[in-house]
Amino acid sequence: MTTSSLPLDFSLEELWMPFTANRAFKRAPRLLASAAGMHYRDVEGRTILDGTAGLWCVNAGHCRPAVVQAIQQSAATLDFAPGFQMGHPASFALAQQLAALAPGDLDHVFFANSGSEAVDSALKIALAYHQARGEPRRVRFVGRLRGYHGVGFGGISVGGIDINKKAFAAQLLPQVDHLPHTHDLAHNAFTRGQPGWGAHLADALEEIVAARGADTIAAVIVEPVAGSTGVLVPPKGYLERLRALCTKHSILLIFDEVITGFGRLGAAFGASYFGVQPDMMTVAKGITNGAVPMGAVIVRGAIYDSVVNAAAESGIEFFHGYTYSGHPLASAAGLATLALYQSEGLFQRAAALAPFWEEAVHSLKDVSKVVDVRNLGLVAGIELEPRAGAPGARGVETLQGCFRNGLLVRVTGDIIALSPSLIIERAHIEELVDILRGVLQRLP
Ligand code: PLP
């Protein structure tokens, strides 16, 4: 039994918290009570600057009235509509707008409720696509080390994080290979923007093709910028090379844009930012400004055509979907969110602010224990030297110290990830960096 020192009128014991050190948290909880714009307020009434847009999702800032009202209105008029053999206008309207926002011919949308579901849906779509085209042997997936694609069995299988698989290793997808990751401090430490070294790492796909046969590989899935394992910015030319190799071998390329979507890099999607066209994108988080759970797979018209339009007209074409696919509240939140992104020019705002952000985060370069600072758009990773014999300890202490000092950051091991809402002001950026610097300087 764990107890908190806060005077609370509820128990902390019963909730099994996700991706959390439950016992440590319950001894010293960090409880958020409300949010507005760039800030949270905790249950003790302290104001906390949100350096992470919640969990990379509140791209337009917290509790925006337009989004709140859209959700309220939907809840009062259409609380739920079945998505199987039934529809409702908002989900079609949102799909249309997402298709318009997505680059090139990524013009059909399959809704899910989270990034994890979007990823597993995309993997299934890849299999269905090859089967529909008469290539049923293409069943293998290629992920990348240090990739994060959520927590479904598909997602952890293609993901490249050992600790997330350890307990489940006996039942992972059986036919998966991994590309090497692109993180290399020896070559790329303190790079501003995309590193110059590492494009050749994409060529590892050729080795996998040689070993397995191109005609057995369904899809490659990567995050354009790997977020969860500590902001790994792709080397210049890397994504282009991956695209060329996938095209050469007729392998589908899936960009997992759960973090990079909706303006995070200063463009609608990572694909738009890098000018590299995937065959599918998985999105979530910023699609509704984090206000209602939603995920989606955005696919090229040719994929929809193969699986749906080319099928015999004898009923359901794709045996997959969720009770809450395209939920009315999520669809309403998504429409209001996209309207905000547009009316406030938030993607352009992020692009315009990126140089100031870059300058500010790189000012942490000389703080002792900082071994790398990296950035792109409104994202940054600050990597710390692990304490001898206690890897991860400095990361946890940074999270705790920042929170005590009124700043929310995200840590993964000894890497601090920053991803503020796109409405952040310069003064907030200065405050964020000042608090973080103070905490890092005091770390043992
Ligand atoms: N894919 C990527 C790239 C992510 O960053 C995440 C979550 O951070 C996911 C998938 C999983 O999303 P969710 O937690 O909504 O299932």
Boltz pocket constraint, residues with backbone or C-beta under 6 A from the ligand:
constraints:
  - pocket:
      binder: B
      contacts: [[A, 55], [A, 113], [A, 114], [A, 115], [A, 116], [A, 117], [A, 119], [A, 148], [A, 149], [A, 150], [A, 151], [A, 223], [A, 227], [A, 228], [A, 256], [A, 257], [A, 258], [A, 259], [A, 284], [A, 285]]
      max_distance: 6.0
